[in-house]
Amino acid sequence: MSEAMKSKLRKHQFHNHHKRFKTSKALISKKITDKITTKPLQASQKPTIPFCPNDRILLIGEGDFSFAHSLHLHHACTALTATTIETRDTLLTKYPQAASHINTLELAAQKVLFSIDATKLGLPVPSGGGPAIRKALWDRIVFNFPHVGGLTKDINRQVRANQELLVKFLDRAKVLLAPGATVVVTVFEGEPYSLWNLRDLGRHVGLKVEMSFKFDAGLYEGYRHARTLGNVEGGGGWKGEVRDARTYVFGVETQKFSNS
């Protein structure tokens, strides 16, 4: 074979080898990409809605009632009792948009209660809710973004005040649950909320966290986070529904008895 022919053959072999290498590299890249893009969501990443349509749901501390409104309209919940600590007049002054939400709920025979104190649920006082709360056995008792408001600028006093609110709420909620039912609490992530030690507060009153997950406001169409102080003129730049938040689902901790 002449040198010219040998040179031509080597070039042809190199070209074929390079072509096969490029094809192989592309296939490997595609497999890796497919593996990444088709990787199933972990359980902790999947959207979680801790309600069923037939659940008897007690909502505590509603702001403009947009959460209750969404549960009814978009999640078919038909046994709702939604409460606020405010009087009707004060609430509508703070959140004028609440009027249409309340009207929709009441027309659909969903209960809306005013002047209800989360720390006195079921007690024989006006702010305890009376028989409407005391005589029901609830499947879900829900407190989204509990907060005492800006009582003080002292971070330690503010933390203690919110812990006291939550301990009293959890203790009262526990005795109003149906067997196997849960208390659902959502708080923002990070400080100062992480300083509340929500899990420990639950343990203090005999509740344990059965699960927790990222709160996704987008699952509740029409929901808007309402600030304790009311609407901000011009809307403001602070939007609670886009902040990182976490939901904790508490169940009653069963007592373990020893035969000894």
DAGI-V105400 format. One record per pair of residues at least 12 apart in sequence whose C-alpha atoms are under 10 Angstrom apart, sorted by sequence separation. I is the first residue (numbers start at 1). GAP is how many residues later the second one is. D is the distance in Angstrom with one decimal. If there is no record, write none. Layout:
i: [I	I]
gap: [GAP	GAP]
d: [D	D]
This chain:
i: [68	115	116	117	121	122	147	149	186	227	68	69	114	115	116	121	122	148	149	170	185	225	226	227	57	68	113	115	116	122	147	148	169	170	225	226	67	68	114	147	148	170	224	225	226	113	146	147	148	224	225	65	116	146	148	224	225	53	65	147	148	223	224	225	52	53	65	113	146	147	166	183	51	57	62	63	64	82	113	146	56	57	58	59	60	61	62	63	111	53	54	55	56	57	58	59	60	61	62	63	52	53	54	55	56	57	58	59	60	61	62	63	82	91	143	146	217	218	51	52	53	54	55	56	57	58	59	60	61	62	81	88	90	91	183	217	218	51	52	53	54	55	56	57	58	59	60	61	80	88	89	90	118	182	183	184	189	216	217	49	51	52	53	54	65	87	88	143	182	183	186	188	215	216	217	53	64	78	86	87	88	143	182	184	185	186	188	215	216	217	63	64	81	82	83	84	85	86	87	118	174	182	184	186	187	215	216	217	62	63	69	80	81	82	83	84	85	86	87	141	186	215	216	64	65	78	79	80	81	82	83	84	85	86	163	166	171	214	215	216	63	64	66	69	70	73	78	79	80	81	82	83	84	85	86	142	162	167	170	171	174	214	215	216	63	64	65	66	69	72	73	78	79	80	81	82	83	84	85	141	159	163	164	166	170	174	213	214	215	64	65	68	69	72	77	83	84	85	140	141	159	162	163	167	168	169	170	171	172	174	213	214	215	64	65	66	67	68	69	82	83	84	158	159	162	163	167	170	171	212	213	214	63	64	65	66	69	70	73	83	138	141	159	160	161	163	166	167	170	171	212	213	62	64	65	66	69	72	138	140	141	156	159	160	166	167	169	170	171	211	212	213	64	65	68	138	139	140	155	159	164	167	168	170	211	212	64	72	137	138	139	140	158	159	163	167	210	211	212	137	138	139	146	156	209	210	211	65	136	137	138	139	140	141	142	143	144	145	146	147	155	208	209	210	211	69	134	135	136	137	138	139	140	141	142	143	144	145	146	208	209	210	68	85	134	136	137	138	139	140	141	142	143	144	145	146	207	208	209	210	133	138	139	140	141	142	143	144	145	207	208	209	210	68	128	137	138	139	140	141	142	143	144	206	207	208	209	119	138	206	207	208	83	119	147	206	207	208	65	118	119	121	203	205	206	207	117	118	119	120	121	145	202	205	206	119	120	121	123	199	202	203	206	62	118	119	121	122	198	199	202	203	62	81	118	119	120	121	122	199	202	62	81	117	118	119	120	121	188	193	58	59	60	61	119	120	122	188	59	61	118	119	121	122	189	190	61	118	121	188	189	190	60	61	188	189	60	61	81	187	188	189	60	80	187	188	189	59	79	186	187	188	80	81	82	83	186	187	60	185	186	187	185	186	184	185	186	184	185	183	184	185	182	183	184	182	183	184	181	182	183	181	182	183	181	182	180	181	179	180	179	177	58	177	174	67	174	175	58	149	150	174	58	149	150	56	57	58	62	145	147	148	149	170	56	57	58	59	60	61	62	63	144	145	147	56	57	58	59	60	61	62	63	145	146	55	56	57	58	59	60	61	62	145	55	56	57	58	59	60	61	62	54	55	56	57	58	59	60	61	60	61	52	51	52	51	50	50	145	145	145	144	145	144	143	142	141	60	140	141	140	58	58	56	56	56	58	59	60	55	57	95	50	94	95	51	94	50	94	95	96	97	94	95	96	94	95	93	94	95	92	93	94	91	90	75	74	75	74	75	73	74	71	73	74	70	71	73	67	70	71	69	70	71	68	69	70	71	67	69	70	66	67	69	70	66	67	68	66	67	66	67	65	66	67	64	65	66	67	64	65	66	63	64	65	63	64	62	63	64	48	49	62	63	48	63	47	48	49	62	63	64	44	46	47	48	49	61	63	64	44	45	46	47	48	63	44	45	47	43	44	49	47	48	49	47	50	49	50	48	50]
gap: [12	12	12	12	12	12	12	12	12	12	13	13	13	13	13	13	13	13	13	13	13	13	13	13	14	14	14	14	14	14	14	14	14	14	14	14	15	15	15	15	15	15	15	15	15	16	16	16	16	16	16	17	17	17	17	17	17	18	18	18	18	18	18	18	19	19	19	19	19	19	19	19	20	20	20	20	20	20	20	20	21	21	21	21	21	21	21	21	21	22	22	22	22	22	22	22	22	22	22	22	23	23	23	23	23	23	23	23	23	23	23	23	23	23	23	23	23	23	24	24	24	24	24	24	24	24	24	24	24	24	24	24	24	24	24	24	24	25	25	25	25	25	25	25	25	25	25	25	25	25	25	25	25	25	25	25	25	25	25	26	26	26	26	26	26	26	26	26	26	26	26	26	26	26	26	27	27	27	27	27	27	27	27	27	27	27	27	27	27	27	28	28	28	28	28	28	28	28	28	28	28	28	28	28	28	28	28	28	29	29	29	29	29	29	29	29	29	29	29	29	29	29	29	30	30	30	30	30	30	30	30	30	30	30	30	30	30	30	30	30	31	31	31	31	31	31	31	31	31	31	31	31	31	31	31	31	31	31	31	31	31	31	31	31	32	32	32	32	32	32	32	32	32	32	32	32	32	32	32	32	32	32	32	32	32	32	32	32	32	33	33	33	33	33	33	33	33	33	33	33	33	33	33	33	33	33	33	33	33	33	33	33	33	34	34	34	34	34	34	34	34	34	34	34	34	34	34	34	34	34	34	34	35	35	35	35	35	35	35	35	35	35	35	35	35	35	35	35	35	35	35	35	36	36	36	36	36	36	36	36	36	36	36	36	36	36	36	36	36	36	36	36	37	37	37	37	37	37	37	37	37	37	37	37	37	37	38	38	38	38	38	38	38	38	38	38	38	38	38	39	39	39	39	39	39	39	39	40	40	40	40	40	40	40	40	40	40	40	40	40	40	40	40	40	40	41	41	41	41	41	41	41	41	41	41	41	41	41	41	41	41	41	42	42	42	42	42	42	42	42	42	42	42	42	42	42	42	42	42	42	43	43	43	43	43	43	43	43	43	43	43	43	43	44	44	44	44	44	44	44	44	44	44	44	44	44	44	45	45	45	45	45	46	46	46	46	46	46	47	47	47	47	47	47	47	47	48	48	48	48	48	48	48	48	48	49	49	49	49	49	49	49	49	50	50	50	50	50	50	50	50	50	51	51	51	51	51	51	51	51	51	52	52	52	52	52	52	52	52	52	53	53	53	53	53	53	53	53	54	54	54	54	54	54	54	54	55	55	55	55	55	55	56	56	56	56	57	57	57	57	57	57	58	58	58	58	58	59	59	59	59	59	60	60	60	60	60	60	61	61	61	61	62	62	63	63	63	64	64	65	65	65	66	66	66	67	67	67	68	68	68	69	69	69	70	70	71	71	72	72	73	74	75	75	76	77	77	77	78	78	78	78	79	79	79	80	80	80	80	80	80	80	80	80	81	81	81	81	81	81	81	81	81	81	81	82	82	82	82	82	82	82	82	82	82	83	83	83	83	83	83	83	83	83	84	84	84	84	84	84	84	84	85	85	85	85	85	85	85	85	86	86	87	88	88	89	90	92	95	100	101	102	102	103	104	107	108	109	109	109	110	115	118	121	122	125	125	125	125	126	126	131	132	132	132	133	133	134	134	134	134	134	135	135	135	136	136	137	137	137	138	138	138	139	140	144	145	145	146	146	147	147	148	148	148	149	149	149	150	150	150	151	151	151	152	152	152	152	153	153	153	154	154	154	154	155	155	155	156	156	157	157	158	158	158	159	159	159	159	160	160	160	161	161	161	162	162	163	163	163	164	164	164	164	165	165	166	166	166	166	166	166	167	167	167	167	167	167	167	167	168	168	168	168	168	168	169	169	169	170	170	170	171	171	171	172	197	198	198	199	199]
d: [7.6	5.8	6.0	8.2	7.1	4.2	9.7	9.5	9.9	9.0	8.5	9.4	8.5	8.7	6.0	7.4	8.0	6.9	8.9	7.7	9.0	9.8	8.8	8.0	9.8	6.5	9.8	8.3	9.7	9.5	8.7	5.9	10.0	9.7	6.9	7.7	9.3	9.4	8.6	6.0	9.6	9.4	8.2	5.2	9.0	7.6	7.7	9.3	9.6	7.8	5.4	7.5	9.9	9.9	7.3	6.3	9.0	8.6	8.5	7.9	9.7	8.1	9.6	10.0	9.7	8.5	8.6	9.1	8.1	8.8	9.3	9.8	8.7	8.3	6.8	8.9	9.1	9.3	9.8	7.6	8.4	8.9	8.7	7.6	8.8	8.2	5.9	6.9	8.8	6.5	8.3	7.1	8.0	6.3	6.2	6.2	6.5	6.0	5.1	9.1	7.9	5.2	6.2	7.9	5.0	5.0	5.0	4.6	5.2	4.6	8.1	8.9	9.0	8.8	9.4	9.8	9.1	8.1	8.4	8.3	4.1	6.4	6.5	6.2	6.3	6.0	5.9	6.3	6.2	9.2	9.4	9.9	9.9	9.8	8.8	5.6	8.9	10.0	6.9	6.4	6.6	8.2	8.0	8.1	7.7	8.4	8.3	8.7	8.7	8.8	9.7	10.0	8.7	9.2	9.8	9.5	9.4	8.1	7.4	9.4	8.1	9.6	8.0	9.4	10.0	9.0	6.1	8.9	9.8	9.3	9.3	9.8	9.1	8.6	9.3	9.7	7.6	9.6	9.4	5.3	8.0	9.6	9.5	9.9	9.5	9.5	9.0	9.9	9.5	9.8	7.8	8.2	9.7	7.9	8.3	8.3	8.7	5.9	5.2	9.4	9.8	8.8	9.4	9.1	8.7	9.4	8.6	9.1	9.8	9.9	9.6	8.8	6.2	6.2	5.8	6.6	6.0	5.0	8.8	9.5	7.3	7.5	7.9	8.5	9.3	8.3	8.7	5.4	4.6	4.9	4.7	5.2	4.3	7.5	9.8	9.0	9.6	7.5	5.3	8.6	8.9	5.7	8.8	9.3	9.0	9.0	8.5	6.6	6.3	5.8	6.3	5.8	6.0	4.6	9.0	9.2	9.0	8.9	8.2	8.3	8.3	6.1	5.0	9.3	7.6	8.0	8.9	7.2	5.7	9.2	9.0	7.1	8.4	8.4	7.4	8.7	7.7	5.7	5.5	6.8	9.9	9.1	9.6	8.0	6.7	8.3	8.8	4.5	5.6	6.7	5.9	8.1	7.7	7.6	9.5	6.2	7.7	7.6	9.5	8.9	7.2	10.0	5.8	9.6	9.5	9.9	9.8	8.9	9.4	7.6	5.7	6.2	9.3	4.4	8.8	9.4	9.2	8.9	9.7	9.8	8.9	8.7	8.9	7.8	7.2	8.1	5.8	9.4	5.6	6.9	5.5	9.1	8.0	8.1	9.2	6.2	7.4	10.0	9.9	9.1	9.1	8.5	9.6	9.3	9.5	7.9	7.3	7.1	7.0	8.1	5.4	6.9	9.9	9.5	6.0	8.7	6.5	8.8	9.8	9.7	7.7	9.3	6.9	7.7	8.5	9.6	9.9	9.1	8.6	8.4	4.5	8.8	7.5	6.7	7.9	9.7	9.1	7.4	7.7	6.1	9.0	7.7	8.8	8.0	6.2	6.1	8.5	8.6	9.0	6.3	6.2	8.6	9.7	9.7	7.3	7.1	7.8	5.4	8.9	5.8	4.8	5.7	7.9	9.2	6.4	5.7	7.5	9.0	7.2	5.3	5.3	8.1	9.8	8.5	8.7	8.1	7.9	7.3	7.7	9.0	9.8	9.6	5.6	5.6	9.2	9.8	9.3	8.2	8.4	4.7	8.9	7.8	6.1	6.7	5.9	6.3	5.6	5.4	7.0	8.3	4.4	6.2	9.4	8.2	6.9	8.5	8.4	9.9	4.6	5.3	4.8	4.7	5.0	4.8	4.8	9.6	9.6	5.3	6.4	9.3	8.0	7.0	6.4	5.7	6.1	5.9	6.7	6.8	7.1	5.9	5.5	8.9	9.6	9.5	9.9	8.9	8.4	8.4	6.8	8.5	8.3	9.0	9.6	9.6	5.5	6.3	9.0	9.0	9.3	8.7	4.6	5.7	8.9	6.5	9.6	6.2	5.1	9.3	9.1	7.8	7.9	9.3	9.4	9.1	5.5	8.8	9.9	8.5	8.3	7.8	7.5	9.8	7.4	9.2	8.2	4.9	7.4	9.8	8.5	8.3	9.2	9.4	9.0	9.8	7.7	4.6	9.4	7.3	8.5	9.9	9.3	8.1	10.0	8.5	5.3	8.2	9.6	5.8	8.5	8.8	9.5	9.7	8.4	8.8	8.8	8.2	6.8	6.9	8.5	9.8	9.5	9.5	9.7	9.7	6.7	9.2	8.8	9.8	9.9	9.7	8.1	8.7	9.5	7.5	8.2	8.4	8.1	8.5	8.4	7.1	5.7	8.7	8.0	8.2	6.0	5.0	8.4	7.2	9.9	8.9	4.0	6.4	6.5	9.9	5.6	6.2	9.8	9.9	9.8	6.8	5.7	8.8	9.8	9.7	9.5	10.0	5.5	6.6	9.4	8.4	4.1	8.4	5.7	6.2	6.9	5.3	8.8	5.8	6.6	8.2	4.6	8.1	9.9	5.8	6.3	6.3	5.0	9.1	9.8	5.4	6.6	8.7	4.9	8.8	6.7	7.4	7.2	8.1	9.6	7.8	8.9	9.3	8.1	8.8	9.3	9.1	8.4	9.4	9.6	8.9	8.7	7.0	9.7	6.0	8.6	8.6	9.5	6.7	9.6	8.8	9.5	8.1	7.3	9.1	7.7	6.1	8.2	8.3	7.4	8.7	8.0	9.5	9.4	9.5	7.6	5.2	6.1	6.3	6.0	5.9	6.3	7.7	9.9	9.4	9.3	7.8	5.2	4.8	4.7	4.9	5.0	7.2	9.3	9.7	5.6	6.4	5.9	6.1	6.2	7.5	8.3	9.5	9.2	6.9	8.6	7.4	8.7	8.2	9.8	7.1	8.7	9.1	9.5	8.9	9.5	7.6	8.5	10.0	9.4	8.9	9.7	10.0	9.4	8.4	9.8	9.2	9.8	9.4	9.4	9.8	9.8	9.6	9.9	9.9	9.4	9.8	9.5	9.5	9.8	9.5	9.9	8.0	9.4	9.4	9.5	9.8	9.4	8.1	8.9	9.7	9.5	9.6	7.4	6.0	8.6	4.5	6.0	8.3	6.0	9.7	9.6	9.2	9.2	8.4	9.8	9.5	9.2	8.2	7.3	9.4	9.6	6.9	9.9	8.8	9.1	9.2	7.1	9.6	9.3	5.7	8.7	9.2	5.9	9.8	9.4	9.1	6.2	9.3	7.0	8.0	6.4	8.9	8.6	7.9	10.0	8.9	7.7	8.5	6.5	5.2	4.9	7.4	8.4	6.3	8.5	9.1	9.0	8.3	9.8	8.1	9.7	8.8	9.1	8.3	8.9	7.7	6.3	9.6	5.2	9.3	9.4	9.7	8.3	7.3	7.2	7.4	8.3	8.1	8.9	9.8	9.8	9.0	9.7	8.8	7.9	7.9	8.9	9.6	8.2	9.5	8.4	8.0	9.1	8.3	8.1	10.0	6.4	7.8	7.2	9.4	8.0	7.8	9.9	8.7	9.2	7.9	9.4	9.9	10.0	9.5	8.2]
